[in-house]
Amino acid sequence: QVKSHRLSQLRQKLTRLCNIHWDWIGSFLSDDPLMKGTLYTLRRKCSKPSCRCARGERHESLVLTANIEGRTKLWMAPPETAREMRLATTAYRRFRQARKELLQELGRRRTQMLSTISAIEKIRLRRP
């Protein structure tokens, strides 16, 4: 009777460990665009001595930078696309963070699942 009760508890625990909450995978189910990289304002000086940047007012450009195939790339970003690009780069960072957290959680659960399965096996195993 005690073994039967313990086995039931272990089966319930295993079932709970196998459940994935929608909150954890919501980032992966969205259709929102993702864009790798960071959008920022680049401020630089040109070489013209009579230019305003020689007095400290630097030229500003909106740029996107990303590491692609091991190399950092820089793209000029049209100001009219800044909002969409910012949303997409933020969504990408959230997506990657959610991926990391999900994999960590699954790793933790894997360990618990293996120990639970071993405990179930120990209870059910009969000697010949």
C-alpha positions, 0 to 999 in steps of 0.5 A: 500500500505504501509503495503504491501511494509513493508510486502514484506520487512519483507519477504525478511529479513526473507528469508535472515536470513534463508540463510546459507553461504557455508563458515560457513558449509565448515568445516563440509563437509570436509572428513579430519580426526579429532583428539581430543587433543594436540600434543607436545614434553614431556621432562622429567628426568629419575632416573639414576644418570649417565644419560645425563638427570641428566646434564640437557639434558632431554629425549624427547617424542612426545605425544598426550594428550586429555580429554576423558570422563572427564579424561586427557589421554596421548598417545605416538605418533610415530614421523613418524605420527607427521605431520598427527596427527598435521594436524588432531588435528588442523583440530579438533580445527578449526571444534570446532571453526566453530561449536561454531561460527555457533551456535552463528550466528544461535542464533543471527539469531533466535532472529532476525527471531522471531522478523521479524515473529512477525512483519509479524504476526502483519501486517497480523493479522485481527480483527474478 
